């Protein structure tokens, strides 16, 4: 079903009937939209809302498997749409990403996104920290957009974290860190300071008063933590071509970058075990 805007869809009250996590996919260009949708459908989302421009054409099987909202990312901010969904679906688990991004969580090959959110609820957690892991093509001469799924590369090293200070008191916030690495670290001269972090709370439970900001943080500080007070918690990864696309499609950086590969590159295997082995996500107490 296609809706002209999000308000039109929310008036149907369909989200209140969703029996499981809700996935939001924001389309910024027409690259790898189909594969993004199929990846998340396979993970078992009860409802997927696709925010996409009118010129996007989808296969019929995908059109029938999701809700589509007309969306122009240059005019409407994604976080504003997410906040509208939060208000309309209190108590629901929500995930959001952009096209050419793929969610991986521990054991996702055999467990569903509902299994994961059920486990988080049992742990008294309302959010899961995700690390945005940059993917990139192995040959930019052949793949000028920086995207190649069948030979996707990623960085296996070069990740680090810094304590996150409170902007008012300058005291470090409890169990919050700013994480860095990947293409945004290696090519930081082409990336604004506000967009260099790779941490994103991509999976969370909607509650009254919750709001997300444009920099992927929440107004309720506990949502921004990487673990609870008593033990480590499950984390996930959003494997993303988004930075590669931006660096190659931006005229200010595309001619400065001939190759994304370096000594820390490795082929991405498209499985959760590789990400856990590299320390890019962890199962916590989930075995």
N, C-alpha and C positions, 0 to 999 in steps of 0.2 A: 504494500500500500504506500502510495506517495502522498506526502503532506506538504503544503506550501511553506509551512514554518513549524517550529516546535510547539508553539501554543496550540495549533490546530490538532496536533497529535495528543498532547496532554489532556485536552478536553474530552477525549474518548475514555479516559481513566483506565487505559489498557495496562499501564505499569502496575497498578494496584493488583492486577490479576496475575502478574508474572510469578511463576513458581521456581525461582532460582535467580542467579546473578544476571545482571543487565550489562550488556556490552555496548559501549558507545565508540563508533569509529568515525573520525573526522577526516574527510578527503580534501587534501590541499592541492593535489594534481592528479593526473590520471594514471600514475605509475603504480603497478602491482596492487590495484584495488581488489581485483578478483581473488588473488592469493591471500590477501589480508583477511577478507571475509571468510573464505573457506577455512583458513587456519583456526579462526575463532569459533566458527560453527562446529568444527570438530572437537573443540574443547568443552562443548556442552552448555553454552550460554542459553538461558531460557528466553531471552529477548535480545536482539541486536538492533540498534538504531544506527542507521548509516546517514551521516550528515554529508551530503554530496551535491556538487553543482549539477544543474539541469542537463548539461551536455554529456554526462556520464551514461554510457550504455552498459547494462549488465545482462548476463545470460538469464534466461527465464527462471532456472532453478534457484538462482540467488535472489532474484526479485521476489520470489514467493517465500523465501526463508527469512526475510527481515522486514523491518519498517524503515522507510526512506523519508528523510526530511530534506527539502530543498535548502541548500546552504552555500554561502559564499564566504570563504574564510577571510577575504580581504575586508569584508564589511562587518562580520559578526565574529566575536572572539569565542574560542572554544570554551574557555572557563565560564563564560556567561551562560552558555547552553548547559554545561554540566551543573551549575548551580540551580538552574530551573528544574533539571531532573531530580536533583537532591530534594528539593522542596516537594516535588510531586510523588516521590517514592520513599517516604520515611521507613526505615527498617530494612530496605533492600540493599544488597551488595551490588556495587557498581564498579565497572572497569572502563577505562578510556584509553584510546590510543589514536594514532594517525595512520593513514595508508602507508604501506611498506614497513609496518611494524608488526612484530609477532610476539605474543606473550608466551613465556616458558616459566613453569613453576616446577618444583621438585616432583619427579615421577609423573609428569603430565602425560606421558605415553600410555599410562594405565589408569590414571585417575582424572576425574573431571574437575572443572572449575568449581562445581558445587561441592565436591569432596573437600577441596581446599578451603573454601569459605566456611564450610561446616566445622572444619578443624580449627580455623581461626576463632570462630565463635566459642568453641569449647575452651580455647585458651584465654577467653575474655579479651580478645583483641578485636578492634574495629577497623584495622587497616593493616596493609602489608606493604613494606617498603620494596620498591622495584628499582633495579639498576638498568638504565638505558644503555645497552651494549651496542656500539656502532658496528654495523656491517658495511662492507664495501666490495666493489668488483675487483677482481684480481688483475684486470687489464683495462685501463682507462682509455687506451687508444681504440679499443673495440666497443667499449661500453661507456659512452661519454656522459651518461647521467650518473655514473658511479654505482649503478644497480646491476647485479647479476646473481640471481638466486642459486643457480646450479653450481657456481664456483664462488660463493660468498666467503669473504675473509673477515677475520675479527682480530682484535689485539688480545694476546694472551697475557700481557704484562703492561705495566705503566699506570696502574690504577692506585689512587691514594685518597685519603680523607682528611679533612681539617675540622676542628671543633667549630660549632656554629654559635656565634655570639648573639645575644639578644640585642636588637638594634637600639633599645632604650637604655638598658643597664650595662651593656657590653659584657655581662656575665655569660659564660658558656651555658647553653641550654642543655638540660638533662637528656641524655640518650638521643641527641640529635647531632648529625655530622653532615658536612657538605662533601659530596663525593665527586671525584674528577677522574678523567682518563679518556682513552679512545681518541677519535679524530679531533674532538673539541679540545683536547689537551695538546696533541701533537701539532695542530694547526691553529693554535689559540690566537695568533695574530689576525686571523680572519673571522674570529668569533667574538661577539660582544661579551663583556664580563658577566652580564646577567644571564647569559645562555650557556655558560661553560659547565655547569653542574650536570651530572648524569643521574642523580637521584630523583625519583618520581614516585609519589605514593599513588600508584596506578590502580590499586584494588582497595576499596574502602566500603564501609557501611554508612548509609545515609541516616542522619539524625537531625532533629529539629535544631535550627540555628547554625548548622555546618555550612561553611562556604569555602570554596577553593579560590586561590588567587592565580594570576597569570603566570607566576613563576613556579607553579605546581606545588604549592604549600597550602596548608589549611589554617583556618583561624582557631581551631581547637588544637593546641600544641601536642597533645598526646598522639594525635593522628600522624604527626611528623616524626615520631620516634622510630628507631630501627628495631627496638625490642622492648618488652615490658620490664618491670623492675626486678622480677625474680628469676628470669632465665632468658636465653636467646630465643628468638622467634623465627618462624619461616620467613624467608625473603624470596623474591621472584626476579625475573629478568624480562625486559622488553627489548628484544633484538631488533635493531632499527637501521634502515637505510636512510633515515631522514637527514642526518648530518651530511652523509656522502652526497645526497642529492643537492642539498643547499650549497655545499662547497663547490660542486661542479656546475650548478646552474646559475650561481651568482657571478656576474661579470667581474666583480672585484677580486675573486679568488680563483676562478676556473683556469686562467692562463698561468697562474703561479704554481699549480699543482699538476705534475705529470704522472704521479703514482701515489697511491695510498699505502702501499706495502712498505714494511720496514723489517728489521730483524725480529721484532716482537709479533709479527703477523702469523696467523695459523688459519687453516681452513675451518670454517664453521660446519659442524656436523649435524646441525638441526636436531639435537637431542638435549635433554636436561642434564644428563650425566656429565657431559663435557663442561657445562657451565658450573656444576657443583664441583667437579675436579679442579677447575681453575679458581674456585673460591668466589665466583661471581653471583652465586646465590647459595642458600643453605636451607636444609629441611627443618632446622631447629629440633623439636621433639617429635617430628612427624616421620615415622619409619615405615 
